[in-house]
Amino acid sequence: MKTILITGGAGFIGSNFVKLMLDKHPEYKIINIDALTYAGNIENLKEVSDNSNYVFIKADIRDREKIEEIFSLYDIDNVVNFAAESHVDRSIEEPEVFLTTNVIGTQTLLDVAKKYWKVNPEDKYCREYKEGVKFLQVSTDEVYGALGKTGMFVETMPLMPNSPYSASKASADMVVRAYHETFGMPINITRCSNNYGPYQFPEKLIPLMINNCLKEKDLPVYGDGMQVRDWLHVSDHCSAIDTVLHKGVDGEVYNIGGNNEKANIEIIKLIIKTLGKSEDLIKYVKDRPGHDRRYAIDNTKITTELGWEPVYTFEKGIKETIEWYLSNTEWFENIVSGNYVKYYEEMYSGIDEVAASEE
Ligand SMILES: NC(=O)c1ccc[n+]([C@@H]2O[C@H](COP(=O)([O-])OP(=O)(O)OC[C@H]3O[C@@H](n4cnc5c(N)ncnc54)[C@H](O)[C@@H]3O)[C@@H](O)[C@H]2O)c1
């Protein structure tokens, strides 16, 4: 049985990935660790909480002692690192936590994994690792910076991040690469475009607009709303990570994208139309500092070398996503009201985290 440590698995993409892995690989043990920051919502994982192959541990990836404890308790084969501060706007207000979690947290995980995975951890020249181990870093296309009207991001491009968020992710990518080059650590890095789908925290564009639109509140649009993103359904992102985890060539970086370039304003107007509301709700606001104009992913490498293909068209994905938010208003309201924090307290309070999670 393989044991996979998923970090940040109570967040948007991580929780979708935990569920995909338990469903697609019922023979694997999945250990999900998450610090449960404002973005972590254990309610996202309600339906798998009784699965005997699933363990949840509340842990901060910067807490070396705790990470060591987890590695000593479980025979971990792979780490898939989603844990991160992920909201660009917040990184402009408060960059420091982005650096500590996204960079130092990643380095802490790498360091502990190296200690447990190296055949001879005492020998600094040893580049031999246990069979089948791998560290997969979940990164973003934002590390490449912004594109003009044409062109696409390819894996060999230099990294030119523009926000504290993307700078912290680019730094983490560099540290992961360095552990591969210096210590021979088996790694892959994935760089994905913007995701949408169920369980996305309502501070991000699509759920925010759906929520505000339903309540007929203003729809704040940065600048002229013509910032272009390459949107991918979260389940396609998760299947791509699963593919890289199993088939990715050691040391390689893979871009993930679905060739779905859309301007923010196009998406907002589509949401308004689908929900039968008025475009008068749109309120243009001053643009965000350093707002990248356009991202677009060239996914040739992962599609041709690993045979991955996205399943969703944008039209199908956005329709299903809007329907999901409409039929999960309670999930939405629990976040907006802050009640989701209580769910964890009610489920786990007073119980030793590691022991409780073994159930
Ligand atoms: N959302 C996107 O469009 C997108 C696109 C490409 C890549 N990514 C990357 O995917 C990953 C997940 O993104 P997301 O949108 O699901 O983010 P998210 O903010 O929804 O989830 C992040 C999770 O990490 C946890 N976390 C934060 N700090 C932690 C720490 N110190 N220790 C342990 N857990 C911690 C949070 O509690 C949360 O559950 C991130 O690394 C992000 O950079 C996201």
The ligand as a Tripos MOL2 file, in Angstrom:
@<TRIPOS>MOLECULE
LIG
   44    48     1     0     0
SMALL
NO_CHARGES

@<TRIPOS>ATOM
      1 N1         -6.4730   28.1930   -6.9860 N.am      1 LIG1
      2 C1         -5.8010   28.2300   -8.1290 C.2       1 LIG1
      3 O1         -6.3240   28.6970   -9.1420 O.2       1 LIG1
      4 C2         -4.3940   27.6680   -8.2130 C.ar      1 LIG1
      5 C3         -3.7900   27.5320   -9.4650 C.ar      1 LIG1
      6 C4         -2.4980   26.9820   -9.5560 C.ar      1 LIG1
      7 C5         -1.8570   26.5700   -8.4010 C.ar      1 LIG1
      8 N2         -2.4530   26.7230   -7.1840 N.ar      1 LIG1
      9 C6         -1.7290   26.2360   -6.0010 C.3       1 LIG1
     10 O2         -2.4730   25.1420   -5.4760 O.3       1 LIG1
     11 C7         -2.3510   25.0910   -4.0680 C.3       1 LIG1
     12 C8         -3.7260   25.0610   -3.4330 C.3       1 LIG1
     13 O3         -4.4560   26.2200   -3.8450 O.3       1 LIG1
     14 P1         -5.9500   26.4710   -3.3400 P.3       1 LIG1
     15 O4         -6.5800   27.3880   -4.3020 O.co2     1 LIG1
     16 O5         -6.5830   25.1700   -3.0190 O.co2     1 LIG1
     17 O6         -5.6500   27.2730   -1.9930 O.3       1 LIG1
     18 P2         -6.5160   27.4040   -0.6810 P.3       1 LIG1
     19 O7         -6.1280   28.7130   -0.0960 O.co2     1 LIG1
     20 O8         -7.9460   27.1160   -0.9350 O.co2     1 LIG1
     21 O9         -5.9640   26.2320    0.2510 O.3       1 LIG1
     22 C9         -4.7260   26.2750    0.8910 C.3       1 LIG1
     23 C10        -4.7730   25.3200    2.0610 C.3       1 LIG1
     24 O10        -3.4720   25.3390    2.6900 O.3       1 LIG1
     25 C11        -3.6580   25.4060    4.0870 C.3       1 LIG1
     26 N3         -2.4810   26.0510    4.6870 N.ar      1 LIG1
     27 C12        -2.1240   27.3580    4.6070 C.ar      1 LIG1
     28 N4         -0.9970   27.5760    5.3100 N.ar      1 LIG1
     29 C13        -0.6380   26.3800    5.8300 C.ar      1 LIG1
     30 C14         0.4520   25.9510    6.6330 C.ar      1 LIG1
     31 N5          1.3900   26.8090    7.0780 N.pl3     1 LIG1
     32 N6          0.5370   24.6500    6.9740 N.ar      1 LIG1
     33 C15        -0.4250   23.7570    6.5670 C.ar      1 LIG1
     34 N7         -1.4760   24.1150    5.8240 N.ar      1 LIG1
     35 C16        -1.5790   25.4120    5.4500 C.ar      1 LIG1
     36 C17        -4.9380   26.2000    4.2860 C.3       1 LIG1
     37 O11        -5.5210   25.9600    5.5710 O.3       1 LIG1
     38 C18        -5.7860   25.7060    3.1340 C.3       1 LIG1
     39 O12        -6.5430   24.5770    3.5110 O.3       1 LIG1
     40 C19        -1.5210   26.3140   -3.6640 C.3       1 LIG1
     41 O13        -0.1990   25.8800   -3.4680 O.3       1 LIG1
     42 C20        -1.6250   27.2450   -4.8670 C.3       1 LIG1
     43 O14        -0.4730   28.0290   -4.9900 O.3       1 LIG1
     44 C21        -3.7180   27.2590   -7.0640 C.ar      1 LIG1
@<TRIPOS>BOND
     1     1     2 1
     2     2     3 2
     3     2     4 1
     4     4     5 ar
     5     4    44 ar
     6     5     6 ar
     7     6     7 ar
     8     7     8 ar
     9     8     9 1
    10     8    44 ar
    11     9    10 1
    12     9    42 1
    13    10    11 1
    14    11    12 1
    15    11    40 1
    16    12    13 1
    17    13    14 1
    18    14    15 2
    19    14    16 1
    20    14    17 1
    21    17    18 1
    22    18    19 2
    23    18    20 1
    24    18    21 1
    25    21    22 1
    26    22    23 1
    27    23    24 1
    28    23    38 1
    29    24    25 1
    30    25    26 1
    31    25    36 1
    32    26    27 ar
    33    26    35 ar
    34    27    28 ar
    35    28    29 ar
    36    29    30 ar
    37    29    35 ar
    38    30    31 1
    39    30    32 ar
    40    32    33 ar
    41    33    34 ar
    42    34    35 ar
    43    36    37 1
    44    36    38 1
    45    38    39 1
    46    40    41 1
    47    40    42 1
    48    42    43 1
@<TRIPOS>SUBSTRUCTURE
     1 LIG1         1 GROUP 0 **** ****
